[in-house]
Amino acid sequence: MTDQRLICPKNNNPIQFDSFIRQPRANWSNWRISCYNQVNMNIQTRIEDLRSALKIDEKKGRVKRIEEEMGSPDFWLGDGANVVASELKNLKDEIKQFDDIYELSEIASEEEMEGLEPEVVVLEKLTRFGGKYDQNSAIVNFYAGAGGDDAQDWTEMLLAMYIKWAERSGLVAKVVDSSKGSIAGIKNAILIVDGQYAYGKLKGENGVHRLVRQSPFNAKSLRQTSFALVEVLPKIEDRSKDIVLEEKDLKIDTYRSSGHGGQSVNTTDSAVRITHIPTGIVVTCQNEKSQLQNKQFAMSVLKSRLAALLLLQHKEKISELRGESPEPEWGSQIRSYVLHPYKLVKDHRTNFESKNPDDVLTGNLDGFIEAELKWMVESN
């Protein structure tokens, strides 16, 4: 005998058929009302759960403390004022987004409650950004790997892809440094992606990206495999107190810049190289006009790398860090982009794929990033 059940079209909950027809004067209308009530209670419960998951009450407390700090006449004279002001804006935006939905749910009719579903889903996605620096902006470094001119061209294609993704996502992307390839493309580049949760969204893109295509640099158009490394770091401002550096651990060198940046860039020792002695991490910057600007940016990148290394090695203090490089090994690709002999982009961790590489390379990465976020939550 088949299982005689009615399935509510709103929430897929089963309703026993025998029980339903035995009700006095049972009718479709009453059943529909019951379904709507269950949906409304479900959405209301999810909104209440979001208050805890997003730590709304804690964030409101943090907003109050920041506003008290900003009331001090010396606040803007201290280090990190802009960082704190940016944090305040992000906190207020997220709290308002939650409060608006909560207030609507309190007065919404049955039909209006159903319309809140998409906004609730958006907030639920924010619960995945629970990492220490997930709300930060991101620094994305690009390095050409094996593949010669093709690899340098591929690195420039990746840079363009992430710039287009940032534009589509309402984030601000800026290339702050790059080194041109000998024939085409770039050897390396630094991209800053500013905006809330930029690092949280991009951190899963960290790793080696592999391209397979017919080489435009080969007279016979032979198939060529190229590699490029994408390194994603949380943006830590130079004035941030999250990462404290001691002068004895730093070796700072200055030298003459070879890049663009202004009339005096190539005539003065404006470029800066900072070596973090305990870990061996080296950061250089030469694109700004003055040595002071280059030093500030280099310090920001160094702090970002140390922050990422702390997370990777599960350490609390810089003194506990090991000296080996955290960079992934060449060839251990996280994703392959195949343009020939067939078309496919596949992530080797999540198995998410697209058969439209052109769409992906013009910035449509949302499906891959969504799959990465789910994969990282499940992995942890």
C-alpha positions as CSV (number, residue, x, y, z in Angstrom):
1,M,0.0,0.0,0.0
2,T,1.4,3.4,-0.9
3,D,2.1,6.0,1.7
4,Q,-0.9,8.3,1.6
5,R,0.4,11.7,2.6
6,L,-0.2,15.3,1.6
7,I,2.9,17.4,1.2
8,C,2.7,21.1,2.1
9,P,3.8,23.0,-1.0
10,K,5.3,25.8,1.2
11,N,7.6,23.8,3.4
12,N,7.5,20.2,2.2
13,N,6.3,19.0,5.5
14,P,4.2,15.8,5.2
15,I,0.6,15.7,6.4
16,Q,-1.1,12.4,7.1
17,F,-3.9,11.9,4.6
18,D,-6.1,9.8,6.9
19,S,-5.8,12.3,9.7
20,F,-6.6,15.2,7.3
21,I,-9.8,13.7,5.9
22,R,-11.2,12.8,9.3
23,Q,-11.2,16.4,10.4
24,P,-14.7,17.9,10.6
25,R,-15.5,19.8,7.4
26,A,-11.8,19.6,6.4
27,N,-11.1,21.8,3.4
28,W,-8.2,23.1,1.3
29,S,-8.4,26.6,2.7
30,N,-7.8,25.5,6.3
31,W,-4.9,23.4,5.2
32,R,-3.4,26.3,3.3
33,I,-3.7,28.5,6.4
34,S,-2.0,25.8,8.4
35,C,0.9,25.7,5.9
36,Y,1.3,29.5,5.9
37,N,1.4,29.5,9.8
38,Q,4.2,26.9,9.7
39,V,6.2,28.9,7.2
40,N,5.8,32.1,9.2
41,M,6.9,30.4,12.4
42,N,9.9,28.9,10.5
43,I,11.0,32.3,9.2
44,Q,10.5,33.9,12.6
45,T,12.6,31.2,14.3
46,R,15.4,31.6,11.7
47,I,15.4,35.4,12.3
48,E,15.7,34.8,16.1
49,D,18.5,32.3,15.4
50,L,20.3,34.9,13.4
51,R,20.4,37.3,16.3
52,S,22.6,34.8,18.1
53,A,24.6,33.5,15.1
54,L,25.5,37.0,14.0
55,K,26.2,38.2,17.6
56,I,23.9,41.2,17.1
57,D,23.7,42.1,20.8
58,E,27.5,41.9,21.1
59,K,27.9,44.1,18.1
60,K,25.5,46.7,19.5
61,G,27.7,46.7,22.6
62,R,30.8,47.2,20.5
63,V,29.1,50.1,18.6
64,K,28.3,51.8,21.9
65,R,31.9,51.5,23.1
66,I,33.3,52.8,19.8
67,E,31.0,55.8,19.9
68,E,32.2,56.6,23.4
69,E,35.8,56.4,22.3
70,M,35.1,58.6,19.3
71,G,33.7,61.2,21.7
72,S,37.1,61.7,23.1
73,P,38.9,64.9,21.7
74,D,42.1,62.9,21.3
75,F,40.5,60.0,19.3
76,W,41.4,61.2,15.8
77,L,45.0,62.0,16.9
78,G,45.7,58.4,17.9
79,D,46.8,55.5,15.7
80,G,44.2,53.4,14.1
81,A,41.4,56.0,14.1
82,N,40.4,55.3,10.5
83,V,40.4,51.5,11.1
84,V,38.0,51.9,14.0
85,A,35.8,54.3,12.1
86,S,35.6,51.8,9.2
87,E,34.7,49.0,11.7
88,L,31.9,51.2,13.2
89,K,30.4,51.7,9.8
90,N,30.4,48.0,9.0
91,L,28.9,47.1,12.3
92,K,26.1,49.6,11.9
93,D,25.3,48.5,8.4
94,E,25.0,44.8,9.5
95,I,22.9,45.7,12.6
96,K,20.6,47.8,10.6
97,Q,20.1,45.0,8.0
98,F,19.1,42.6,10.8
99,D,16.9,45.1,12.7
100,D,15.0,46.1,9.5
101,I,14.1,42.4,8.8
102,Y,13.3,41.7,12.4
103,E,10.9,44.7,12.6
104,L,9.2,43.8,9.4
105,S,8.7,40.2,10.6
106,E,6.9,41.5,13.7
107,I,4.2,43.3,11.7
108,A,4.2,41.3,8.4
109,S,1.1,39.6,7.2
110,E,1.2,35.9,6.1
111,E,2.0,36.8,2.4
112,E,4.5,39.5,3.4
113,M,6.3,37.1,5.7
114,E,6.9,34.8,2.8
115,G,8.5,37.7,1.0
116,L,11.2,38.1,3.7
117,E,12.7,34.7,2.8
118,P,15.3,36.0,0.3
119,E,16.5,38.7,2.8
120,V,16.8,36.0,5.5
121,V,18.8,33.8,3.3
122,V,21.3,36.7,2.6
123,L,21.8,37.2,6.4
124,E,22.2,33.5,6.9
125,K,25.1,33.5,4.4
126,L,26.8,36.0,6.6
127,T,27.0,33.5,9.4
128,R,29.7,31.7,7.4
129,F,32.0,34.7,7.9
130,G,33.0,33.9,11.5
131,G,36.8,34.1,11.0
132,K,38.8,36.7,12.9
133,Y,39.5,38.8,9.7
134,D,36.6,37.8,7.5
135,Q,35.1,41.2,7.6
136,N,38.3,42.9,6.4
137,S,39.3,44.0,3.0
138,A,41.7,41.8,1.1
139,I,45.1,42.0,-0.4
140,V,45.5,39.6,-3.4
141,N,49.0,38.8,-4.6
142,F,49.5,37.2,-8.0
143,Y,52.7,35.3,-9.1
144,A,53.4,33.7,-12.5
145,G,54.5,30.1,-12.1
146,A,55.6,27.4,-14.5
147,G,54.7,28.1,-18.2
148,G,56.9,31.0,-19.3
149,D,55.2,33.6,-21.4
150,D,51.9,31.7,-21.2
151,A,52.1,31.7,-17.4
152,Q,52.7,35.5,-17.3
153,D,49.8,36.0,-19.7
154,W,47.6,33.7,-17.5
155,T,48.5,35.7,-14.4
156,E,47.3,38.9,-16.0
157,M,44.1,37.1,-17.1
158,L,43.5,36.1,-13.4
159,L,44.1,39.7,-12.3
160,A,41.5,40.9,-14.7
161,M,39.1,38.2,-13.6
162,Y,39.2,39.2,-9.9
163,I,38.9,42.9,-10.8
164,K,35.7,42.2,-12.8
165,W,34.4,40.0,-9.9
166,A,34.9,42.8,-7.4
167,E,33.1,45.3,-9.7
168,R,30.1,42.8,-10.0
169,S,30.1,42.4,-6.2
170,G,30.0,46.1,-5.3
171,L,33.6,46.1,-4.0
172,V,36.4,48.5,-4.9
173,A,39.5,46.9,-6.6
174,K,42.8,48.7,-7.1
175,V,46.1,47.5,-8.6
176,V,48.8,49.0,-6.4
177,D,51.8,47.2,-7.9
178,S,52.7,45.0,-10.9
179,S,55.7,43.8,-12.8
180,K,55.3,43.4,-16.5
181,G,56.3,40.2,-18.3
182,S,59.1,40.1,-20.8
183,I,56.8,39.6,-23.8
184,A,53.2,39.7,-22.4
185,G,51.3,39.5,-19.2
186,I,52.7,40.1,-15.7
187,K,55.3,38.4,-13.5
188,N,53.5,39.5,-10.3
189,A,50.9,42.0,-9.1
190,I,49.2,43.2,-5.9
191,L,45.5,43.9,-5.9
192,I,43.6,45.6,-3.0
193,V,39.9,44.7,-2.8
194,D,38.2,47.0,-0.4
195,G,34.8,46.3,1.1
196,Q,33.0,44.4,3.9
197,Y,33.7,40.7,3.9
198,A,36.1,41.0,0.9
199,Y,38.6,38.7,2.7
200,G,35.9,36.3,3.9
201,K,34.7,35.8,0.3
202,L,38.1,35.6,-1.3
203,K,40.1,33.5,1.1
204,G,39.0,30.3,-0.5
205,E,40.6,31.5,-3.8
206,N,44.1,31.2,-2.2
207,G,46.2,28.6,-4.1
208,V,47.5,27.5,-7.5
209,H,45.3,28.1,-10.6
210,R,46.0,26.0,-13.7
211,L,45.2,26.9,-17.3
212,V,45.1,24.6,-20.3
213,R,44.8,26.1,-23.8
214,Q,46.3,26.4,-27.2
215,S,49.3,28.7,-26.7
216,P,49.1,32.1,-28.6
217,F,52.9,32.3,-28.1
218,N,53.6,29.1,-30.0
219,A,53.8,29.1,-33.8
220,K,52.1,25.7,-34.0
221,S,49.5,26.7,-31.4
222,L,50.3,23.6,-29.3
223,R,48.4,22.9,-26.2
224,Q,50.1,24.6,-23.2
225,T,49.6,24.2,-19.4
226,S,50.3,27.2,-17.3
227,F,50.3,27.9,-13.5
228,A,49.8,31.0,-11.4
229,L,49.6,31.4,-7.7
230,V,46.9,33.6,-6.1
231,E,47.7,34.5,-2.5
232,V,44.8,36.1,-0.5
233,L,45.6,38.0,2.7
234,P,43.4,40.0,5.1
235,K,44.2,43.6,4.8
236,I,45.7,44.7,8.2
237,E,46.3,48.5,8.4
238,D,49.8,49.7,9.4
239,R,48.3,51.3,12.5
240,S,46.3,48.3,13.5
241,K,47.1,46.9,17.0
242,D,46.1,43.4,16.0
243,I,49.6,42.6,14.9
244,V,52.4,44.2,16.9
245,L,55.9,44.2,15.3
246,E,59.1,44.8,17.2
247,E,61.9,46.8,15.6
248,K,64.5,44.2,16.5
249,D,62.7,41.7,14.3
250,L,62.7,43.9,11.2
251,K,65.4,44.6,8.6
252,I,64.5,47.6,6.5
253,D,66.4,48.3,3.2
254,T,65.8,51.2,0.8
255,Y,66.8,51.2,-2.9
256,R,66.0,53.0,-6.1
257,S,62.7,52.2,-7.6
258,S,62.4,50.8,-11.1
259,G,58.7,51.3,-11.6
260,H,56.1,54.1,-12.1
261,G,54.8,56.4,-9.5
262,G,56.0,60.0,-10.2
263,Q,58.8,62.1,-11.4
264,S,61.0,61.5,-8.4
265,V,60.4,57.7,-8.1
266,N,63.4,56.7,-10.3
267,T,65.8,59.3,-8.9
268,T,65.6,58.7,-5.2
269,D,65.8,55.7,-2.9
270,S,62.0,55.6,-2.5
271,A,61.6,51.8,-2.7
272,V,61.4,49.8,0.5
273,R,62.2,46.2,1.4
274,I,61.2,44.9,4.8
275,T,62.4,41.5,6.1
276,H,60.7,39.9,9.1
277,I,63.8,38.1,10.6
278,P,62.0,35.4,12.7
279,T,59.9,34.1,9.8
280,G,62.0,35.2,6.8
281,I,59.0,36.9,5.2
282,V,60.1,39.6,2.7
283,V,57.9,42.4,1.5
284,T,58.8,45.1,-1.0
285,C,57.0,48.2,-2.3
286,Q,58.1,50.7,-4.9
287,N,55.0,52.0,-6.5
288,E,54.3,55.0,-4.3
289,K,56.0,58.4,-4.7
290,S,57.7,58.6,-1.4
291,Q,59.7,56.3,0.8
292,L,57.3,56.9,3.7
293,Q,54.3,55.8,1.7
294,N,56.1,52.7,0.4
295,K,57.2,51.9,4.0
296,Q,53.6,52.2,5.3
297,F,52.2,50.0,2.6
298,A,55.0,47.4,3.0
299,M,54.3,47.3,6.7
300,S,50.6,46.8,6.0
301,V,51.3,43.9,3.7
302,L,53.8,42.4,6.2
303,K,51.2,42.5,8.9
304,S,48.6,40.9,6.6
305,R,51.0,38.0,5.8
306,L,51.8,37.5,9.4
307,A,48.1,37.5,10.3
308,A,47.4,34.9,7.6
309,L,50.3,32.8,8.9
310,L,49.0,33.0,12.4
311,L,45.6,31.6,11.2
312,L,47.3,28.9,9.1
313,Q,49.5,27.6,12.0
314,H,46.8,28.1,14.7
315,K,49.1,30.3,16.7
316,E,48.3,33.3,19.0
317,K,51.7,35.0,19.1
318,I,54.1,36.0,16.3
319,S,57.0,34.6,18.4
320,E,55.4,31.1,18.0
321,L,55.4,31.1,14.2
322,R,57.6,28.7,12.3
323,G,59.9,30.1,9.6
324,E,58.8,28.0,6.6
325,S,56.8,29.6,3.8
326,P,53.1,29.0,3.8
327,E,52.8,29.2,0.1
328,P,51.3,26.2,-1.6
329,E,53.5,24.0,-3.8
330,W,53.5,24.6,-7.5
331,G,51.4,22.2,-9.4
332,S,49.0,21.5,-6.5
333,Q,46.3,23.3,-8.2
334,I,43.0,24.1,-6.5
335,R,41.2,24.8,-9.8
336,S,41.7,24.1,-13.5
337,Y,40.6,26.3,-16.4
338,V,40.5,24.2,-19.6
339,L,40.0,26.1,-22.9
340,H,41.2,23.3,-25.2
341,P,40.4,20.6,-26.3
342,Y,37.1,21.2,-24.4
343,K,35.8,24.0,-22.2
344,L,35.5,23.4,-18.5
345,V,36.4,25.2,-15.2
346,K,36.5,22.8,-12.3
347,D,37.4,23.3,-8.6
348,H,39.2,20.2,-7.4
349,R,38.2,20.7,-3.7
350,T,34.5,21.2,-4.1
351,N,34.0,19.6,-7.5
352,F,31.9,22.6,-8.5
353,E,32.3,23.3,-12.2
354,S,31.2,25.5,-15.1
355,K,31.2,24.7,-18.8
356,N,31.4,28.3,-19.7
357,P,35.0,29.5,-19.0
358,D,34.4,32.8,-20.8
359,D,31.7,33.6,-18.2
360,V,34.0,32.7,-15.3
361,L,36.9,34.7,-16.7
362,T,34.7,37.8,-16.9
363,G,34.1,37.7,-13.2
364,N,31.3,35.3,-12.6
365,L,32.8,33.5,-9.6
366,D,29.8,33.5,-7.3
367,G,29.1,29.8,-7.8
368,F,32.7,28.8,-7.0
369,I,32.9,31.1,-4.0
370,E,29.6,29.8,-2.6
371,A,30.8,26.2,-3.0
372,E,34.1,27.1,-1.3
373,L,32.3,28.7,1.7
374,K,30.2,25.6,2.2
375,W,33.2,23.3,1.8
376,M,35.2,25.3,4.4
377,V,32.4,25.2,6.9
378,E,32.0,21.4,6.4
379,S,35.8,20.9,6.6
380,N,36.0,22.7,9.9
